[in-house]
Amino acid sequence: MFKICHLTSAHPWDDIRIFRKECVSLAKNGYNVSLIAFDAPNDIMEGVNLISAGAKPCSRKDRILHGSKRIFAKAMELNADIYHLHDPELLAISRKLKKHGKIVVYDAHEDLPLQLMSKHWIPKLFRNFVSKLTSKFLKWKIKPMDGVVAATPIISAKMANINTNTINVCNYPLLNELKFVDENTQKKNIVCYIGGLFQSRGIFQMLDAVKNMDIELHLAGAFSPASLENEVMLHPAWKKVIFHGFLNRKEVYQLMSNSIAGLVLLLPLQSYKDSLPIKLFEYMSAGLPVICSDFPLWQSIVNDAKCGLCVDPLNPTEVSNAINYLKNNEDKAIQMGENGKKAVLLKYNWTIEENKLIEFYQKLGNVI
C-alpha cells in the first residue's frame, strides 16, 4: 500500500478535519497514513502515525518564514508517495515535493483571498492588495498540483477553475460523536456558542441580544486576538456569560444537550456568507435548534431542514425574539431539533464525505 502523508503548519495535530476525519478515515480504510504537525506526540493513534515537526513557532511570522522548512525536512525523511497539504503557506514547498516525484494534494479549508479581507492583523488599506496578490499566488501554485480537496461547494467551484481534479469534501459532523448526546438531559435556561471568539463572528451582537433577557449565554472557545477577551468583559451583558474556554468533544455535546438553542451569528462578510460552519451542523447533530445569520446559503439549509430560525445578525432585537420564541415554544423547539438531527443523519454527515475522499485517493493511487 502506498504511503500518504498529511502536513499542517497552522493547525493543531488533533484538528478535527485533518486528523479526526481525513487521516483516521484513510487509515481505517487500509491506507498507510502519517500526519506531520508541530507539537504532535510522535505516536500512533487510531491507525495514524503522528510525527512532530518540533515545537510550534512562537509567532505567525516565524511560522510562515521558517515553519514550512521544518515541515518539509520531516516530509522528506518520511519519503511518502502522496503529500496532502492543509495550509496555504505550505504551498511554498509543493513544487519541491513535485520535483522529488511526489503526488501533491492541497486541502482548501477556506476561500483565502476572501478571508484575508477581514483579517485584523492586515491593515485595512492593504487588504485588497494582499487579497489579489494571494489569489494570483494560489493559481500559480495550485494549477500544477495533482488534486484539490475543497471544504465547501463554492470553494470547490473556484478551485476547479484552477485545477480540474478538484473534489468537494464538506466538513460535516462525525456520526460516532452522536453517542455524546444526552437526550434525557433537562434543558436549562441557556443558549450557547461554540467556536472561535472573534469580533467578526458576532460576539458583541450575542451579548447585545441577551443583555436584557433572563437567560445565560455559554461560550466555548478561544478569543482572537487574546486582547478581545478584556474588551468583551467590559460589556454590560458579561455578567450573563459563562465562559468555558476550550472543551473536549464530550463536553461540547454535553453543553449542547443542556442548551435551548445554538447561535451562529457571523457578521455579513462575503467569506462567511459562502461558508459552511461546522458548528451549524454540530448543533443540528445534537438535536439543538439553531439561530443563525440570514445568509442565503444558510437559509436554504435551515429552512429546508426546518431546524431553526434565521435572523439579521446585526439586529439584536431579532436575535432576542428568536431566543424567546424557542424558549416559549418548547414543542416547536423540540421538533426543530429533531428535524436538524434527521437532516444530519440523512445528508450532512462525515460518512458521506468520507466515501468521496476515499474515491479521490483511489484515483490518485492509480497513477502511482
SEKE-570101 format. One record per residue (C-alpha): x, y, z; residue in one letter. Coordinates in steps of 0.05 Angstrom, whole numbers, padded with zeros to 5 digits, always signed. Layout:
XYZA ...
This chain:
+00000+00000+00000M +00027+00068-00019F +00044+00118+00036K +00003+00180+00049I +00027+00239+00090C -00015+00298+00113H +00022+00362+00130L -00001+00421+00172T +00037+00480+00199S -00021+00524+00223A -00069+00473+00254H -00060+00431+00317P -00044+00358+00304W -00112+00336+00330D -00151+00383+00285D -00219+00352+00274I -00220+00358+00197R -00147+00338+00188I -00136+00284+00240F -00204+00260+00265R -00237+00259+00197K -00189+00254+00138E -00129+00218+00168C -00169+00170+00211V -00217+00155+00153S -00159+00138+00107L -00125+00095+00160A -00188+00054+00175K -00195+00042+00100N -00128+00007+00098G -00081+00064+00078Y -00013+00076+00108N -00024+00146+00137V +00022+00195+00172S +00010+00266+00197L +00066+00316+00208I +00049+00375+00253A +00081+00418+00306F +00076+00391+00377D +00050+00323+00352A +00062+00267+00403P +00106+00220+00359N +00058+00163+00369D +00008+00120+00331I -00065+00139+00346M -00126+00108+00313E -00080+00079+00260G -00047+00145+00242V +00028+00154+00250N +00037+00222+00284L +00103+00257+00272I +00126+00321+00307S +00160+00376+00268A +00184+00405+00334G +00154+00459+00378A +00102+00506+00349K +00133+00570+00323P +00127+00629+00371C +00095+00676+00321S +00057+00678+00255R +00118+00709+00221K +00164+00654+00246D +00114+00600+00225R +00108+00627+00154I +00182+00642+00144L +00212+00581+00178H +00157+00531+00195G +00148+00506+00124S +00222+00488+00121K +00217+00445+00184R +00155+00411+00157I +00190+00398+00090F +00250+00367+00124A +00206+00318+00162K +00167+00303+00099A +00230+00284+00061M +00251+00238+00119E +00185+00201+00113L +00190+00192+00037N +00116+00183+00026A +00082+00174-00042D +00026+00226-00033I +00031+00291+00007Y -00033+00326+00028H -00022+00400+00046L -00070+00435+00093H -00044+00506+00097D -00032+00560+00044P +00038+00573+00070E +00056+00500+00054L +00044+00514-00020L +00115+00542-00018A +00141+00470-00014I +00093+00439-00064S +00139+00446-00124R +00198+00417-00084K +00155+00356-00069L +00135+00350-00142K +00208+00354-00163K +00221+00293-00119H +00168+00255-00158G +00114+00260-00105K +00039+00266-00115I +00016+00331-00081V -00055+00350-00059V -00079+00416-00030Y -00136+00419+00020D -00173+00486+00012A -00206+00494+00080H -00227+00566+00065E -00231+00618+00010D -00165+00651+00029L -00169+00714-00015P -00238+00730+00014L -00217+00712+00084Q -00158+00760+00083L -00206+00818+00072M -00227+00813+00144S -00162+00795+00179K -00149+00843+00237H -00074+00836+00231W -00073+00864+00160I -00082+00940+00156P -00148+00955+00120K -00111+00998+00070L -00072+00938+00045F -00124+00883+00049R -00149+00888-00023N -00078+00887-00050F -00058+00827-00006V -00122+00790-00026S -00109+00799-00101K -00036+00780-00094L -00056+00718-00055T -00106+00698-00109S -00051+00701-00162K -00004+00661-00117F -00057+00607-00107L -00069+00600-00181K +00006+00594-00195W +00017+00541-00141K -00047+00500-00146I -00052+00492-00222K +00005+00441-00228P -00016+00401-00167M -00045+00331-00173D -00111+00349-00140G -00150+00394-00093V -00197+00376-00036V -00245+00434-00021A -00286+00444+00042A -00348+00475+00010T -00383+00472-00058P -00368+00546-00070I -00293+00537-00056I -00294+00474-00098S -00323+00511-00158A -00269+00565-00153K -00213+00513-00145M -00240+00473-00204A -00227+00533-00249N -00154+00527-00229I -00145+00452-00223N -00196+00406-00256T -00181+00348-00208N -00219+00382-00151T -00267+00347-00104I -00314+00377-00052N -00308+00344+00017V -00351+00382+00067C -00332+00387+00140N -00396+00354+00166Y -00403+00320+00235P -00378+00251+00253L -00437+00206+00266L -00399+00169+00321N -00399+00232+00363E -00475+00227+00369L -00462+00179+00427K -00444+00241+00468F -00514+00270+00460V -00554+00261+00524D -00627+00263+00501E -00651+00256+00573N -00616+00319+00597T -00664+00372+00622Q -00657+00435+00581K -00631+00495+00620K -00644+00569+00611N -00583+00578+00567I -00562+00589+00495V -00493+00570+00471C -00439+00589+00421Y -00382+00541+00407I -00322+00562+00365G -00271+00616+00355G -00289+00681+00391L -00276+00735+00340F -00308+00803+00334Q -00328+00785+00263S -00364+00723+00288R -00415+00763+00326G -00391+00762+00398I -00416+00833+00413F -00482+00820+00377Q -00494+00759+00421M -00480+00800+00483L -00527+00855+00459D -00582+00804+00447A -00580+00774+00517V -00567+00839+00554K -00640+00849+00576N -00661+00776+00576M -00670+00726+00632D -00621+00677+00601I -00548+00655+00605E -00501+00656+00546L -00450+00600+00548H -00387+00609+00506L -00336+00555+00489A -00273+00570+00450G -00214+00618+00449A -00212+00693+00438F -00175+00720+00378S -00138+00765+00387P -00128+00748+00461A -00138+00821+00479S -00210+00816+00455L -00228+00779+00520E -00214+00841+00562N -00256+00884+00516E -00314+00835+00517V -00312+00830+00593M -00329+00905+00597L -00396+00893+00562H -00455+00901+00610P -00481+00832+00589A -00417+00796+00611W -00450+00781+00678K -00497+00735+00640K -00440+00697+00607V -00409+00631+00628I -00342+00625+00593F -00318+00553+00588H -00255+00562+00547G -00234+00500+00509F -00279+00439+00516L -00266+00368+00493N -00314+00334+00445R -00356+00301+00500K -00361+00367+00538E -00382+00403+00474V -00440+00356+00464Y -00459+00360+00537Q -00464+00436+00532L -00507+00430+00470M -00551+00379+00505S -00564+00429+00561N -00580+00488+00515S -00645+00511+00485I -00611+00538+00422A -00543+00543+00388G -00521+00610+00360L -00483+00621+00294V -00486+00697+00286L -00428+00710+00240L -00426+00780+00211L -00445+00790+00137P -00375+00785+00107L -00372+00751+00039Q -00324+00698+00064S -00375+00679+00117Y -00435+00682+00071K -00404+00627+00028D -00381+00584+00087S -00409+00521+00118L -00391+00529+00191P -00383+00462+00226I -00417+00489+00289K -00482+00497+00250L -00483+00423+00233F -00459+00401+00302E -00517+00438+00334Y -00563+00402+00286M -00530+00334+00301S -00542+00346+00376A -00616+00358+00364G -00607+00431+00381L -00648+00485+00345P -00603+00536+00311V -00607+00612+00309I -00563+00634+00252C -00547+00692+00206S -00596+00701+00149D -00546+00688+00093F -00580+00657+00031P -00537+00593+00034L -00552+00583+00108W -00625+00599+00099Q -00631+00546+00046S -00603+00494+00094I -00642+00514+00156V -00708+00527+00121N -00703+00462+00081D -00690+00422+00144A -00738+00464+00187K -00686+00462+00242C -00682+00534+00267G -00690+00608+00256L -00651+00655+00211C -00641+00727+00235V -00605+00791+00217D -00541+00783+00258P -00534+00859+00264L -00603+00865+00296N -00600+00845+00370P -00676+00850+00376T -00686+00798+00322E -00637+00752+00358V -00672+00764+00425S -00740+00750+00394N -00715+00685+00364A -00687+00662+00431I -00753+00679+00465N -00792+00642+00412Y -00754+00578+00424L -00755+00588+00499K -00831+00598+00500N -00849+00545+00447N -00817+00482+00474E -00855+00434+00429D -00834+00472+00366K -00762+00477+00391A -00760+00402+00403I -00788+00389+00333Q -00735+00435+00302M -00681+00398+00340G -00707+00330+00315E -00711+00357+00244N -00639+00380+00247G -00614+00314+00273K -00652+00277+00219K -00621+00322+00165A -00551+00306+00192V -00565+00231+00193L -00591+00233+00121L -00548+00286+00088K -00499+00327+00128Y -00451+00275+00158N -00379+00255+00150W -00395+00184+00128T -00419+00210+00061I -00359+00257+00054E -00311+00201+00074E -00333+00159+00015N -00318+00217-00032K -00248+00225-00001L -00232+00151-00008I -00255+00151-00081E -00210+00211-00093F -00150+00175-00064Y -00164+00112-00103Q -00158+00153-00167K -00093+00183-00142L -00066+00114-00126G -00079+00091-00197N -00025+00137-00223V +00030+00113-00175I 
